[in-house]
Amino acid sequence: MSQPVKIDRNSYTPIYIQIREDLKRLIEEEKAHREQFYSDEELVQMYGVNRLTVRRAVEKLVDEGYLYRVRGVGTFMSSPKINMPAAGGTNLNSFEEQCRKAGKVCVVKVTEMKLVQAPPAVQAVLQRDEVCYLERLRYVDQIPMVLDKFYFPAEVMAGISKEACCHLKMPEILNKATGIVPSYAVMEAEAVLATHEDGEKLQISVQDPLLLRKMRIYLKDDSTAVVGKTLNRGDLFRLIVRVSY
C-alpha cells in the first residue's frame, strides 16, 4: 500500500483539494495491483479528516473520471474507456472487438424477451399491436455497461432463442428469426440522464450521464421493421467519430 502524504492544515489550498491530488497519485501507483478503491472509512483513517471532506474529494475524482461507484458494492479505479466507432451503431461484434482491444471481457445477457402490447409510440412506427420486446445487458469485466431495449415483429419470439440473441446484431436477429432482410438503419445519439429503472439495471445513480442511441432498422420499401435504443454508461464509454477530408 502506498503511503498518503501528510495534510498541510496551514495551507491556503483546501484540504479536500490536497486529498484529491494525493489520491490521484495513489491511483496511478496502485491501479495495476488493485481494482477496488479505498472505502470512505479507510480514507478517513489515512488522512485524519472527517467523512464529509473525504467524500468531497472522492466525488471530484468520480466527476473527473479517475474513479467510479457501483451502488451497494463500492468505489473502483477507472480503467480506460471503451472506444466505440459511431458507425458501429448497435453492432455487437464492434463492441466486443473494442473490449478485446482494451483487454476486457465482454458478456451479453438477455434480461427480457417477451410478447407485449406495443406502446403507442412503437405501434405508430411498426404498425403492429403486438410486438416482441428484447432487452439485454452487456457486461464489461462483470460491470453492466450497455443496456439494449428493442421492439421486433411478434414473429421473432418463436423464431429464435434467447441464447442466440446474446451473440447476434439486431439486424441478424430479425433475419434469422423471420427471414426478413433489413436494408439500412438510422441512428440518433444524445446525452441523457439515467432514470431510476435504468440506473438499477446499470448499477449507477439516478441522473448519472448516459449516451442514448436511438435506432430504427428499415426494409427496402422504407418501412420500419425494428425500433429501439441503446443506453451506454457515460463514465465507461466514449463514442468515436471518424471524419474524412
SULKADA-V333128 format. One record per residue. N is the residue number from 1. OMEGA is omega as a letter, one per 20 degrees, with the letter a starting at -180 (* if undefined). NEAR is the number of other ideal C-beta (glycine too) atoms within 10 Angstrom. Layout:
# SULKADA-V333128
n={N,N}
omega={OMEGA,OMEGA}
near={NEAR,NEAR}
This chain:
# SULKADA-V333128
n={1,2,3,4,5,6,7,8,9,10,11,12,13,14,15,16,17,18,19,20,21,22,23,24,25,26,27,28,29,30,31,32,33,34,35,36,37,38,39,40,41,42,43,44,45,46,47,48,49,50,51,52,53,54,55,56,57,58,59,60,61,62,63,64,65,66,67,68,69,70,71,72,73,74,75,76,77,78,79,80,81,82,83,84,85,86,87,88,89,90,91,92,93,94,95,96,97,98,99,100,101,102,103,104,105,106,107,108,109,110,111,112,113,114,115,116,117,118,119,120,121,122,123,124,125,126,127,128,129,130,131,132,133,134,135,136,137,138,139,140,141,142,143,144,145,146,147,148,149,150,151,152,153,154,155,156,157,158,159,160,161,162,163,164,165,166,167,168,169,170,171,172,173,174,175,176,177,178,179,180,181,182,183,184,185,186,187,188,189,190,191,192,193,194,195,196,197,198,199,200,201,202,203,204,205,206,207,208,209,210,211,212,213,214,215,216,217,218,219,220,221,222,223,224,225,226,227,228,229,230,231,232,233,234,235,236,237,238,239,240,241,242,243,244,245}
omega={r,a,r,r,r,a,r,a,r,a,r,r,a,a,a,r,r,r,r,a,r,r,r,r,a,r,a,a,a,a,r,a,a,a,r,a,r,r,r,a,r,a,r,r,a,a,r,r,a,a,a,r,r,a,r,r,a,r,r,r,r,r,a,r,r,a,r,a,r,a,r,a,a,a,a,r,a,r,r,a,r,r,r,r,a,a,a,r,r,a,a,r,r,a,a,r,r,r,r,r,r,r,a,r,a,r,a,r,r,a,r,r,a,r,a,r,a,r,a,a,r,r,a,a,a,a,r,r,r,a,r,r,r,r,r,r,r,a,r,a,r,r,r,a,a,r,r,r,a,r,a,r,a,a,a,a,a,a,a,a,r,a,a,a,r,a,a,r,a,r,r,r,r,a,a,a,a,a,r,a,r,a,a,r,r,a,r,r,r,r,r,r,a,r,r,a,a,r,r,a,a,r,r,a,r,r,r,a,r,r,r,r,r,a,r,r,a,r,a,a,r,r,a,a,a,r,r,a,r,r,a,r,a,a,a,a,r,r,a,r,r,a,r,r,*}
near={11,12,9,17,13,10,18,10,9,5,10,5,10,12,19,20,13,20,24,18,14,19,24,16,12,19,17,12,12,15,15,8,8,12,13,11,23,22,13,14,10,12,22,17,13,18,21,12,19,11,11,11,19,24,14,17,24,23,14,18,21,16,10,11,12,18,21,20,18,15,12,6,10,13,17,17,20,18,16,11,17,23,13,24,15,12,11,19,21,22,17,23,12,15,25,18,15,21,20,11,11,15,9,19,11,19,14,17,13,16,14,12,17,10,12,14,12,20,12,8,10,19,15,11,17,21,10,15,9,13,25,26,21,24,17,20,18,22,16,22,16,9,17,20,23,26,21,23,17,24,25,28,18,18,15,25,18,10,17,22,11,13,8,14,25,14,12,17,19,24,21,17,23,26,17,16,21,18,9,17,11,17,13,11,17,11,16,10,15,9,9,14,14,21,13,9,10,19,17,13,16,23,18,22,12,12,12,19,14,25,18,15,22,13,20,16,25,15,15,9,6,8,11,16,24,27,20,20,17,24,21,24,24,18,18,22,20,13,15,12,8,7,4,3,2}
